[in-house]
Amino acid sequence: MVPDIERDETPWVRLDYKTPPQEAKKLLDFFDRFVVGQEKPKEKLASKFLMYKHGLNKEDKPAGVLLFPGPSGVGKTSMVKVFSNFLFGSPKTFTRIDCAEYQESHTIARLLGSPAGYVGLWDPDNPDPSRKGIEPQLSQWNIDKFGYQASVPNEVKQRKMRLTEELGKLNQKLQDLKDSQVEGPDDEARLISAFNLSLGEFKKFQAEIRQLDEKYPYRPGGYPAILLFDEIEKMHHEIVKVLLQILDNGMVTLANGKQTILRNCFIFMTSNVGSERLAELLENRGVVGFRTRTVEKIDHLIYKTTLEEIKRSKHFPTELIGRIGKENIMVFRQLKEPEIRKIIDMQLEQA
C-alpha cells in the first residue's frame, strides 16, 4: 500500500534538516539508510513531498519538480530510486526516460505515440488488438500504474493474478473442446456438457475479476507517480518542448489527442552539465583563498558555478530554467573519502 500519502490539513511547518518534524524525519531517515551525504537534496525532496501531502503545491502543476546536476556516481539517480522505494516499496516503481535514446527529433514518437496516419498510432479503444498500436511512454497508464498497483492490497492482486491464469487455462480448454472431433451422439453430449461447465466457470471468474476492479477502480491521473528524465542534456531540443508543456500545466497531449495528467507526479531531471568545471574548482581547494572559505561559502560557490554552467549550456534554454525554478536546482557534490568508505561498507553489508 502507498504509505500515508493521503492529503491532510495539518498546519505546515517549514522543514529544518537539523530539527525536522516527525513526519519529515521518517522520510529523511529513510533517505539516510540508502543515500550517503547530499543532505540538501534530501531536505529539498522531503520538503516537496510534505508540501504535496499537505496540499500546498500548485494544483495546476506537477507535484514537485527537481533538477539534480552533478558528476556521475554521486547518487542522483539513486535518490529517485530511494524515493520510489519509500512511496511504493520498490526502487523500480517509476517511469524513467533515458534521454540518450532521444537525441533525434523523430524519437518523440516513443514519448507521445506515432502521429495520425503513421504506422503504430496508439488507439487503445480499437477492438482489434493487432491495431491498437504502440503505447507511448507518457501514456496515462504508464504514469499511473505503479501508484495504482501500490494502492491495491497484495492479496487482491494475487487473487486477480490467479483468476487471470485460470481464465487463460479455461479459454484454451474451451478452444480445444470447440475443435474436438465428435464421434457419435454420446460423445457430442459429453463435449457439450464439458463445454458448458467450463464456460460457466469462465464467466464466474470473469465476474469475480469485475467485482475486484469495481472495488478498486482505476482513477486516471489520481495516483502519486515519479517521472525521471535521466541526463536531460542529451535529449533533442525539440523534445524538450514536451517537458516544458508538462512543467507548464501538469499535463501533456499525446499524438492521438488524449491527455496525460501529471499533477500528482514528481518530475526529476538529472544532468552532468557543469561537472568538469566543478571538478576543476574542487581540485583548487588547496590554493590560497579557497582554503580559508567556510563550508557554507564553498557550497554557495559550487551552486553558483553549476548554475552558471547550466545557463551557458545550449541544452537548458531560459524558459526551461524558468519553469524548473532556480530554487529547485539541487547540486550533488562530489563524494568525500569518508562517504565513499561508508558506501563501500553499506554495499558489503548488503552483499
Secondary structure, DSSP 8 states (H G I E B T S, - for coil): ---S-S----------SSS--HHHHHHHHHHHHH--S-HHHHHHHHHHHHHHHTT-S-TTS-SEEEEEE--TTSSHHHHHHHHHHHHHSSTT-SEEEEGGG--SGGGHHHHH---TTSTT---TT-SSGGGS----TTSHHHHHHHHHHHHS-HHHHHHHHHHHHHHHHHHHHHHHHHH----SHHHHHHHHHHHHHHHHHHHHHHHHHHHHHHHS---TT-S-EEEEEETGGGS-HHHHHHHHHHHHHSEEE-TTS-EEE-TTEEEEEEE-TTHHHHHHHHHTTTSTTTTTS-HHHHHHHHHHHHHHHHHH-TTS-HHHHHHH-GGGB-------HHHHHHHHHHHHHH-
